[in-house]
């Protein structure tokens, strides 16, 4: 029988332990573009031998499983791939993983299990799926959906011997049973995939910045500002319990800037108090009547050991958006390249031992790159590229906004690393730019806030 791609679907389950899903719940991955759950390299090495005219032996190396996935931005699958490439941050630092958010780049990987289904053929399960390089792409010239293209590694992949989701009956390496409790393969999302027209990309210039938040904390304290949350830390790197629950405080030490009690700078004044103990013990915010919105503070990690001022974008609640937009876009590509390191080793499951290339995966150095092509409108981008000083060349904040019901991504302190504007007779003038980001702040690994998203994983 001819195998047809139209018969293939995929679902995912997030893993709390690398390569070991709970086989408890499945969510449909969404509309697939390209997908290969069986990209396995056996690393066979031919070994010659005296007295033989051909290679007499074939030595097996570590089994290397890769998993290329390209999906339309539909449902939540694309958010999981993109968000886990950024990193799954435990919002309350409790380690329970009850609320995971792509708040910042992390120093550890976050994995999923992917279950592929082909009608009339069976199921394939890949565990320990880690997004290594993920690219969000939108093409305004050719039509089609916004897509996420993820190049992933996996611990291992295994086919079911029967046409069901119970791998425990297969006497194989994986023994996950997705038929427990009457679990069935999930239905596809019913919402329409996102179109390029659903994406707005706005930005702020240095001239749009203001001295937004004047804040002081306990000795040795610091704060992290992401796309949605402010996290307040004490000198021992623990969330401050005195920034306690109530209103915009979603957990001890964590403030939701989209909450009405914290969505403007003047709200933060009220929340923290203007004198120590008036609001949150040990914290003060200078009396502030500014109605600029909190989520437009520059994303980063800032010392609050002494009073300091944090820059933000001058944007009132009435307008909300950043002051400038990239119009007449042709293509958009946001790439997160994590440069992960695969660690080979022996792994034993179900009394079966295998030599696996991805027995563990170490998080690498992340590169965040935004590539844009657009019809040229003015000299703004060239002026950023050709600025006289490093500050002149910075784009303080860029936001990719998919709509209030979907979410957004903030990119902080971008520098244009390449710019071109070729000219041809009778043609339009097109700018092509590449931008890299470094985050803001002055303490800890502040560059981890180069990218931050506001949805939940």
Kinemage of the C-alpha trace (Angstrom):
@kinemage 1
@onewidth
@group {chain A} dominant
@subgroup {mainchain}
@vectorlist {calphas} color= white
{ca unk a 1} P 0.000 0.000 0.000
{ca unk a 2} L 1.258 3.456 -0.892
{ca unk a 3} L 1.992 5.616 2.175
{ca unk a 4} L 0.425 9.073 2.007
{ca unk a 5} L 1.495 12.111 3.998
{ca unk a 6} L -2.164 13.122 4.285
{ca unk a 7} L -2.605 10.244 6.731
{ca unk a 8} L 0.001 11.533 9.213
{ca unk a 9} L -0.759 13.540 12.365
{ca unk a 10} L 1.303 14.346 15.432
{ca unk a 11} L 0.640 15.085 19.091
{ca unk a 12} L 2.905 16.077 21.965
{ca unk a 13} L 3.298 15.709 25.710
{ca unk a 14} L 5.653 17.890 27.728
{ca unk a 15} L 8.244 16.045 29.816
{ca unk a 16} L 9.256 16.947 33.345
{ca unk a 17} L 12.137 14.439 33.109
{ca unk a 18} L 14.223 14.243 29.942
{ca unk a 19} L 13.198 11.298 27.756
{ca unk a 20} L 10.592 10.017 30.221
{ca unk a 21} L 7.058 11.287 29.492
{ca unk a 22} L 4.281 10.717 31.991
{ca unk a 23} L 2.082 9.175 29.215
{ca unk a 24} L -0.782 11.029 30.817
{ca unk a 25} L -1.982 13.642 28.310
{ca unk a 26} L -1.644 14.457 24.605
{ca unk a 27} L -2.180 17.693 22.685
{ca unk a 28} L -2.401 17.895 18.908
{ca unk a 29} L 0.685 19.493 17.358
{ca unk a 30} L -1.274 21.353 14.690
{ca unk a 31} L -1.088 21.580 10.911
{ca unk a 32} L 2.107 19.842 9.761
{ca unk a 33} L 4.224 21.146 6.911
{ca unk a 34} L 7.214 18.786 7.110
{ca unk a 35} L 7.862 16.086 9.684
{ca unk a 36} L 10.054 13.017 10.109
{ca unk a 37} L 9.731 10.996 13.334
{ca unk a 38} L 12.126 8.320 12.007
{ca unk a 39} L 15.243 10.338 11.175
{ca unk a 40} L 17.630 7.855 12.758
{ca unk a 41} L 21.369 7.657 12.018
{ca unk a 42} L 22.755 4.303 13.165
{ca unk a 43} L 26.379 5.473 12.719
{ca unk a 44} L 27.540 2.185 11.209
{ca unk a 45} L 31.312 2.039 10.624
{ca unk a 46} L 32.603 -0.549 8.092
{ca unk a 47} L 35.683 -2.377 9.489
{ca unk a 48} L 38.112 -3.962 6.986
{ca unk a 49} L 39.883 -7.229 7.769
{ca unk a 50} L 42.837 -9.066 6.331
{ca unk a 51} L 41.842 -11.830 3.996
{ca unk a 52} L 38.582 -10.112 3.049
{ca unk a 53} L 37.849 -8.332 -0.222
{ca unk a 54} L 35.133 -6.218 1.424
{ca unk a 55} L 34.553 -4.792 4.856
{ca unk a 56} L 34.119 -7.867 6.983
{ca unk a 57} L 32.476 -6.164 9.956
{ca unk a 58} L 30.046 -3.335 10.496
{ca unk a 59} L 30.459 -1.732 13.934
{ca unk a 60} L 27.474 0.081 15.391
{ca unk a 61} L 27.976 3.527 16.889
{ca unk a 62} L 25.621 5.592 19.050
{ca unk a 63} L 22.092 5.882 17.663
{ca unk a 64} L 21.499 9.506 16.694
{ca unk a 65} L 17.871 10.600 16.428
{ca unk a 66} L 16.914 13.948 14.932
{ca unk a 67} L 13.372 15.188 14.491
{ca unk a 68} L 12.657 17.939 11.958
{ca unk a 69} L 9.231 19.505 12.500
{ca unk a 70} L 7.629 22.373 10.615
{ca unk a 71} L 4.140 23.378 11.708
{ca unk a 72} L 1.711 26.171 11.038
{ca unk a 73} L 1.086 28.578 13.904
{ca unk a 74} L -2.153 26.899 14.948
{ca unk a 75} L -3.198 25.771 18.395
{ca unk a 76} L -0.420 25.531 20.976
{ca unk a 77} L 2.124 23.206 19.350
{ca unk a 78} L 4.124 26.017 17.749
{ca unk a 79} L 4.210 27.890 21.058
{ca unk a 80} L 5.672 24.823 22.763
{ca unk a 81} L 8.425 24.443 20.151
{ca unk a 82} L 9.313 28.135 20.120
{ca unk a 83} L 8.861 28.627 23.861
{ca unk a 84} L 10.985 25.616 24.812
{ca unk a 85} L 13.720 26.823 22.483
{ca unk a 86} L 13.719 30.023 24.559
{ca unk a 87} L 13.483 28.011 27.782
{ca unk a 88} L 10.850 26.868 30.259
{ca unk a 89} L 11.146 29.043 33.368
{ca unk a 90} L 9.310 27.935 36.502
{ca unk a 91} L 7.437 31.116 37.319
{ca unk a 92} L 7.636 30.756 41.115
{ca unk a 93} L 11.070 29.036 41.084
{ca unk a 94} L 9.444 26.268 43.114
{ca unk a 95} L 10.600 23.481 40.822
{ca unk a 96} L 7.152 21.961 40.528
{ca unk a 97} L 6.608 23.229 37.021
{ca unk a 98} L 3.021 24.249 37.720
{ca unk a 99} L 3.435 27.400 35.625
{ca unk a 100} L 6.169 27.345 32.985
{ca unk a 101} L 6.753 30.428 30.856
{ca unk a 102} L 9.324 31.381 28.160
{ca unk a 103} L 10.400 34.271 30.377
{ca unk a 104} L 14.071 34.202 29.315
{ca unk a 105} L 16.824 32.060 27.839
{ca unk a 106} L 17.659 29.272 30.261
{ca unk a 107} L 20.816 27.225 30.882
{ca unk a 108} L 19.033 23.876 30.606
{ca unk a 109} L 16.987 22.177 27.899
{ca unk a 110} L 13.255 21.559 27.980
{ca unk a 111} L 11.963 18.395 26.317
{ca unk a 112} L 8.767 16.927 24.899
{ca unk a 113} L 7.511 13.583 23.655
{ca unk a 114} L 6.124 13.499 20.111
{ca unk a 115} L 3.631 10.800 19.072
{ca unk a 116} L 3.068 10.354 15.333
{ca unk a 117} L 0.005 8.602 13.966
{ca unk a 118} L -0.473 7.210 10.468
{ca unk a 119} L -3.947 5.896 9.698
{ca unk a 120} L -3.962 2.183 9.089
{ca unk a 121} L -0.240 1.863 9.826
{ca unk a 122} L 0.401 2.599 13.488
{ca unk a 123} L 2.159 4.954 15.863
{ca unk a 124} L 5.725 6.176 16.358
{ca unk a 125} L 6.870 7.659 19.679
{ca unk a 126} L 9.924 9.916 20.026
{ca unk a 127} L 10.935 10.930 23.554
{ca unk a 128} L 13.421 13.501 24.758
{ca unk a 129} L 12.599 15.832 21.863
{ca unk a 130} L 14.589 19.052 22.354
{ca unk a 131} L 14.292 22.034 19.986
{ca unk a 132} L 17.821 23.042 19.017
{ca unk a 133} L 17.265 25.556 16.232
{ca unk a 134} L 13.795 27.052 15.798
{ca unk a 135} L 12.739 29.585 13.180
{ca unk a 136} L 9.484 31.538 13.051
{ca unk a 137} L 8.783 32.487 9.430
{ca unk a 138} L 6.226 34.754 7.764
{ca unk a 139} L 6.134 35.470 4.024
{ca unk a 140} L 3.990 38.435 3.013
{ca unk a 141} L 4.641 37.941 -0.714
{ca unk a 142} L 3.587 34.345 -1.314
{ca unk a 143} L 0.601 33.845 0.960
{ca unk a 144} L 0.320 30.932 3.345
{ca unk a 145} L 0.489 30.643 7.104
{ca unk a 146} L 3.074 31.754 9.632
{ca unk a 147} L 5.162 28.667 10.395
{ca unk a 148} L 7.617 27.422 12.994
{ca unk a 149} L 10.449 25.269 11.674
{ca unk a 150} L 12.134 23.309 14.483
{ca unk a 151} L 15.274 21.222 14.138
{ca unk a 152} L 15.135 18.913 17.153
{ca unk a 153} L 17.133 16.084 18.642
{ca unk a 154} L 15.511 13.142 20.427
{ca unk a 155} L 16.585 10.469 22.884
{ca unk a 156} L 15.070 7.642 20.837
{ca unk a 157} L 12.185 6.791 18.519
{ca unk a 158} L 10.170 3.574 18.513
{ca unk a 159} L 7.320 2.176 16.405
{ca unk a 160} L 4.361 0.406 17.945
{ca unk a 161} L 4.042 -3.261 16.975
{ca unk a 162} L 0.267 -3.027 17.089
{ca unk a 163} L -1.951 -0.290 15.733
{ca unk a 164} L -2.389 1.373 19.124
{ca unk a 165} L -0.679 3.791 21.500
{ca unk a 166} L 0.413 1.151 24.047
{ca unk a 167} L 4.167 0.728 23.736
{ca unk a 168} L 4.267 -1.351 26.933
{ca unk a 169} L 3.139 -4.409 24.930
{ca unk a 170} L 6.004 -4.182 22.437
{ca unk a 171} L 8.835 -5.634 24.571
{ca unk a 172} L 10.865 -2.652 23.435
{ca unk a 173} L 12.993 0.080 24.922
{ca unk a 174} L 10.051 2.439 25.494
{ca unk a 175} L 7.159 1.179 27.624
{ca unk a 176} L 4.913 4.236 27.620
{ca unk a 177} L 1.209 3.425 27.495
{ca unk a 178} L -0.990 6.185 26.087
{ca unk a 179} L -4.130 4.045 26.231
{ca unk a 180} L -4.308 4.207 30.028
{ca unk a 181} L -7.482 5.774 31.347
{ca unk a 182} L -9.152 5.736 27.957
{ca unk a 183} L -6.772 8.311 26.454
{ca unk a 184} L -7.309 8.758 22.715
{ca unk a 185} L -5.372 10.572 20.008
{ca unk a 186} L -6.428 14.239 20.189
{ca unk a 187} L -8.368 16.086 17.532
{ca unk a 188} L -6.718 18.810 15.473
{ca unk a 189} L -7.124 22.446 16.615
{ca unk a 190} L -10.226 24.111 15.246
{ca unk a 191} L -8.847 27.656 15.142
{ca unk a 192} L -7.444 28.996 11.882
{ca unk a 193} L -3.645 29.113 11.569
{ca unk a 194} L -2.108 32.569 11.890
{ca unk a 195} L -1.543 34.539 8.695
{ca unk a 196} L 1.288 37.048 8.183
{ca unk a 197} L -1.376 39.749 8.431
{ca unk a 198} L -1.973 38.641 12.051
{ca unk a 199} L 1.583 39.673 12.955
{ca unk a 200} L 2.526 43.251 13.840
{ca unk a 201} L 6.178 44.152 14.391
{ca unk a 202} L 6.730 47.405 16.252
{ca unk a 203} L 9.857 49.005 17.670
{ca unk a 204} L 11.200 51.858 19.759
{ca unk a 205} L 14.098 54.161 18.980
{ca unk a 206} L 16.463 55.496 21.612
{ca unk a 207} L 14.657 58.832 21.302
{ca unk a 208} L 11.432 57.081 22.375
{ca unk a 209} L 12.903 56.055 25.746
{ca unk a 210} L 12.261 57.742 29.070
{ca unk a 211} L 13.513 57.296 32.621
{ca unk a 212} L 10.578 55.109 33.517
{ca unk a 213} L 10.958 53.196 36.767
{ca unk a 214} L 12.895 54.516 39.758
{ca unk a 215} L 13.178 51.611 42.171
{ca unk a 216} L 15.189 50.654 45.246
{ca unk a 217} L 15.249 47.277 46.966
{ca unk a 218} L 16.784 45.461 49.928
{ca unk a 219} L 20.594 45.116 50.074
{ca unk a 220} L 21.858 42.792 47.347
{ca unk a 221} L 18.479 42.602 45.621
{ca unk a 222} L 17.823 42.582 41.887
{ca unk a 223} L 14.882 42.275 39.496
{ca unk a 224} L 14.215 40.469 36.244
{ca unk a 225} L 11.881 42.183 33.785
{ca unk a 226} L 10.449 39.983 31.049
{ca unk a 227} L 7.699 40.435 28.491
{ca unk a 228} L 4.985 39.828 31.081
{ca unk a 229} L 6.494 39.304 34.526
{ca unk a 230} L 8.737 41.155 36.960
{ca unk a 231} L 10.580 38.799 39.323
{ca unk a 232} L 12.066 40.307 42.510
{ca unk a 233} L 15.104 38.579 44.030
{ca unk a 234} L 17.044 38.843 47.271
{ca unk a 235} L 20.817 38.620 47.540
{ca unk a 236} L 20.664 34.813 47.915
{ca unk a 237} L 18.924 34.481 44.507
{ca unk a 238} L 15.554 33.586 46.048
{ca unk a 239} L 12.298 35.308 45.204
{ca unk a 240} L 11.434 37.920 47.835
{ca unk a 241} L 8.624 36.583 50.077
{ca unk a 242} L 7.855 40.150 51.196
{ca unk a 243} L 6.623 40.900 47.684
{ca unk a 244} L 3.683 38.781 48.670
{ca unk a 245} L 0.492 37.575 47.051
{ca unk a 246} L -2.365 39.883 46.192
{ca unk a 247} L -3.492 41.850 43.176
{ca unk a 248} L -0.882 41.707 40.450
{ca unk a 249} L 1.397 39.438 42.524
{ca unk a 250} L 0.802 35.962 41.063
{ca unk a 251} L 3.275 34.256 43.422
{ca unk a 252} L 5.632 35.490 46.118
{ca unk a 253} L 8.130 37.781 44.389
{ca unk a 254} L 6.407 37.669 40.986
{ca unk a 255} L 4.385 40.537 39.463
{ca unk a 256} L 2.165 40.219 36.389
{ca unk a 257} L 2.501 43.460 34.427
{ca unk a 258} L -0.651 42.736 32.419
{ca unk a 259} L -2.740 42.860 35.604
{ca unk a 260} L -4.676 46.094 36.046
{ca unk a 261} L -2.921 46.653 39.375
{ca unk a 262} L 0.510 46.783 37.689
{ca unk a 263} L -0.007 47.686 34.041
{ca unk a 264} L 1.297 51.263 34.335
{ca unk a 265} L 4.327 52.746 36.061
{ca unk a 266} L 2.073 54.629 38.455
{ca unk a 267} L 0.495 51.287 39.402
{ca unk a 268} L 3.967 49.978 40.297
{ca unk a 269} L 4.379 53.051 42.489
{ca unk a 270} L 1.215 52.031 44.368
{ca unk a 271} L 2.159 48.346 44.475
{ca unk a 272} L 5.662 48.792 45.905
{ca unk a 273} L 5.027 51.921 47.933
{ca unk a 274} L 7.048 55.129 48.038
{ca unk a 275} L 8.713 54.322 51.360
{ca unk a 276} L 10.091 51.077 52.715
{ca unk a 277} L 7.283 49.075 54.272
{ca unk a 278} L 4.499 51.151 52.741
{ca unk a 279} L 3.839 48.497 50.131
{ca unk a 280} L 6.360 45.654 49.894
{ca unk a 281} L 8.875 45.554 52.734
{ca unk a 282} L 12.325 46.773 51.724
{ca unk a 283} L 11.197 48.091 48.328
{ca unk a 284} L 10.421 51.638 47.254
{ca unk a 285} L 9.366 53.203 43.968
{ca unk a 286} L 9.682 56.946 43.619
{ca unk a 287} L 6.339 58.705 43.508
{ca unk a 288} L 5.309 58.333 39.897
{ca unk a 289} L 2.253 59.544 37.999
{ca unk a 290} L 3.547 58.199 34.667
{ca unk a 291} L 0.872 56.341 32.686
{ca unk a 292} L 3.356 54.577 30.377
{ca unk a 293} L 2.667 50.866 30.333
{ca unk a 294} L 4.858 48.545 32.364
{ca unk a 295} L 5.360 45.894 29.675
{ca unk a 296} L 7.372 48.433 27.680
{ca unk a 297} L 10.180 48.524 30.225
{ca unk a 298} L 13.405 47.243 28.661
{ca unk a 299} L 13.764 43.527 29.329
{ca unk a 300} L 16.746 42.640 31.481
{ca unk a 301} L 18.198 41.959 34.924
{ca unk a 302} L 18.900 45.008 37.076
{ca unk a 303} L 20.596 45.476 40.422
{ca unk a 304} L 18.346 47.164 42.988
{ca unk a 305} L 20.931 47.081 45.767
{ca unk a 306} L 20.752 50.875 45.645
{ca unk a 307} L 18.238 53.195 43.989
{ca unk a 308} L 18.376 52.980 40.241
{ca unk a 309} L 16.430 54.079 37.169
{ca unk a 310} L 15.250 51.619 34.520
{ca unk a 311} L 14.452 52.847 31.035
{ca unk a 312} L 11.212 52.168 29.264
{ca unk a 313} L 9.311 53.338 26.218
{ca unk a 314} L 7.072 56.385 26.481
{ca unk a 315} L 3.741 54.735 25.622
{ca unk a 316} L 0.497 55.530 27.383
{ca unk a 317} L -2.131 52.887 28.091
{ca unk a 318} L -4.418 54.625 25.634
{ca unk a 319} L -2.112 53.634 22.755
{ca unk a 320} L -0.239 50.699 24.237
{ca unk a 321} L 1.820 49.816 21.177
{ca unk a 322} L 5.431 50.793 20.548
{ca unk a 323} L 5.792 54.098 18.668
{ca unk a 324} L 7.041 52.715 15.331
{ca unk a 325} L 6.115 49.781 13.104
{ca unk a 326} L 7.891 47.916 10.338
{ca unk a 327} L 5.509 48.382 7.434
{ca unk a 328} L 5.515 46.924 3.914
{ca unk a 329} L 7.198 43.755 5.140
{ca unk a 330} L 8.066 41.046 2.650
{ca unk a 331} L 9.599 38.332 4.829
{ca unk a 332} L 10.174 37.862 8.559
{ca unk a 333} L 12.435 35.251 10.126
{ca unk a 334} L 13.088 35.008 13.867
{ca unk a 335} L 15.687 32.344 14.607
{ca unk a 336} L 16.719 30.907 17.972
{ca unk a 337} L 19.880 28.836 17.542
{ca unk a 338} L 20.840 27.158 20.814
{ca unk a 339} L 23.966 25.279 19.700
{ca unk a 340} L 23.103 22.399 22.032
{ca unk a 341} L 25.656 19.696 22.810
{ca unk a 342} L 24.638 16.048 22.476
{ca unk a 343} L 26.191 13.776 25.088
{ca unk a 344} L 26.393 10.101 24.016
{ca unk a 345} L 26.050 7.305 26.545
{ca unk a 346} L 24.479 3.969 27.439
{ca unk a 347} L 20.857 4.067 28.573
{ca unk a 348} L 18.921 1.106 29.979
{ca unk a 349} L 15.141 0.842 29.899
{ca unk a 350} L 12.986 -2.256 30.323
{ca unk a 351} L 16.188 -4.370 30.721
{ca unk a 352} L 17.329 -3.201 27.277
{ca unk a 353} L 20.558 -1.212 26.937
{ca unk a 354} L 21.186 1.091 23.988
{ca unk a 355} L 24.042 3.390 23.042
{ca unk a 356} L 22.392 6.726 22.334
{ca unk a 357} L 23.935 9.863 20.893
{ca unk a 358} L 21.498 12.054 22.816
{ca unk a 359} L 21.536 10.250 26.152
{ca unk a 360} L 21.706 13.768 27.565
{ca unk a 361} L 21.667 17.208 25.975
{ca unk a 362} L 23.546 20.271 27.218
{ca unk a 363} L 22.188 23.727 26.478
{ca unk a 364} L 24.529 25.769 24.288
{ca unk a 365} L 25.030 29.484 23.690
{ca unk a 366} L 21.892 30.963 22.168
{ca unk a 367} L 21.953 33.263 19.146
{ca unk a 368} L 18.807 35.349 18.581
{ca unk a 369} L 18.511 36.739 15.056
{ca unk a 370} L 15.691 38.667 13.395
{ca unk a 371} L 15.930 38.881 9.594
{ca unk a 372} L 13.606 41.257 7.756
{ca unk a 373} L 13.054 42.240 4.152
{ca unk a 374} L 10.747 45.161 3.362
{ca unk a 375} L 10.138 47.904 0.885
{ca unk a 376} L 12.344 50.826 1.888
{ca unk a 377} L 10.434 53.764 3.384
{ca unk a 378} L 12.994 56.009 5.058
{ca unk a 379} L 16.523 56.055 6.443
{ca unk a 380} L 15.708 54.759 9.931
{ca unk a 381} L 17.216 51.296 9.480
{ca unk a 382} L 20.299 52.635 7.723
{ca unk a 383} L 20.769 55.196 10.472
{ca unk a 384} L 20.657 52.412 13.061
{ca unk a 385} L 23.245 50.465 11.081
{ca unk a 386} L 25.471 53.488 10.435
{ca unk a 387} L 25.187 55.116 13.860
{ca unk a 388} L 28.214 57.009 15.151
{ca unk a 389} L 28.185 55.313 18.574
{ca unk a 390} L 27.109 51.947 19.955
{ca unk a 391} L 24.107 53.638 21.577
{ca unk a 392} L 23.097 55.154 18.231
{ca unk a 393} L 23.167 51.697 16.673
{ca unk a 394} L 20.871 50.110 19.259
{ca unk a 395} L 17.188 49.350 18.670
{ca unk a 396} L 16.074 49.285 22.322
{ca unk a 397} L 12.915 47.201 21.951
{ca unk a 398} L 11.190 45.240 19.178
{ca unk a 399} L 7.892 43.420 19.704
{ca unk a 400} L 6.348 40.694 17.563
{ca unk a 401} L 2.654 40.846 18.420
{ca unk a 402} L 0.307 38.061 17.309
{ca unk a 403} L -2.803 39.567 18.922
{ca unk a 404} L -4.052 39.771 22.500
{ca unk a 405} L -5.524 36.254 22.444
{ca unk a 406} L -2.272 34.688 21.175
{ca unk a 407} L 0.675 36.520 22.726
{ca unk a 408} L 3.817 38.441 21.892
{ca unk a 409} L 7.600 38.209 21.832
{ca unk a 410} L 9.899 41.010 23.014
{ca unk a 411} L 13.441 41.437 21.674
{ca unk a 412} L 15.681 43.829 23.612
{ca unk a 413} L 18.698 45.913 22.564
{ca unk a 414} L 19.131 44.838 18.972
{ca unk a 415} L 22.053 45.752 16.729
{ca unk a 416} L 21.831 45.542 12.944
{ca unk a 417} L 24.691 43.268 11.929
{ca unk a 418} L 24.076 43.476 8.180
{ca unk a 419} L 22.181 45.855 5.929
{ca unk a 420} L 21.692 45.914 2.170
{ca unk a 421} L 19.632 47.999 -0.222
{ca unk a 422} L 20.381 46.922 -3.789
{ca unk a 423} L 19.122 49.191 -6.570
{ca unk a 424} L 17.916 48.087 -9.987
{ca unk a 425} L 16.280 49.955 -12.820
{ca unk a 426} L 12.496 49.934 -12.751
{ca unk a 427} L 12.334 47.973 -9.477
{ca unk a 428} L 11.326 48.834 -5.957
{ca unk a 429} L 13.915 49.605 -3.302
{ca unk a 430} L 14.112 46.753 -0.775
{ca unk a 431} L 15.898 46.775 2.585
{ca unk a 432} L 17.344 43.514 3.887
{ca unk a 433} L 18.503 43.581 7.511
{ca unk a 434} L 19.753 41.138 10.104
{ca unk a 435} L 19.469 42.066 13.799
{ca unk a 436} L 20.969 40.378 16.862
{ca unk a 437} L 19.950 41.042 20.482
{ca unk a 438} L 21.748 41.254 23.823
{ca unk a 439} L 19.176 42.184 26.496
{ca unk a 440} L 19.485 44.993 29.046
{ca unk a 441} L 20.690 45.318 32.621
{ca unk a 442} L 23.838 45.244 34.696
{ca unk a 443} L 23.892 42.077 36.821
{ca unk a 444} L 23.759 38.294 36.529
{ca unk a 445} L 23.167 36.875 33.047
{ca unk a 446} L 21.169 39.863 31.816
{ca unk a 447} L 21.610 38.832 28.158
{ca unk a 448} L 19.213 35.955 28.893
{ca unk a 449} L 16.451 38.563 28.528
{ca unk a 450} L 17.434 39.236 24.912
{ca unk a 451} L 14.169 37.424 24.116
{ca unk a 452} L 11.066 36.936 26.234
{ca unk a 453} L 7.544 35.736 25.397
{ca unk a 454} L 4.323 36.131 27.354
{ca unk a 455} L 2.485 32.819 26.959
{ca unk a 456} L 2.369 29.753 29.177
{ca unk a 457} L 3.978 26.424 28.264
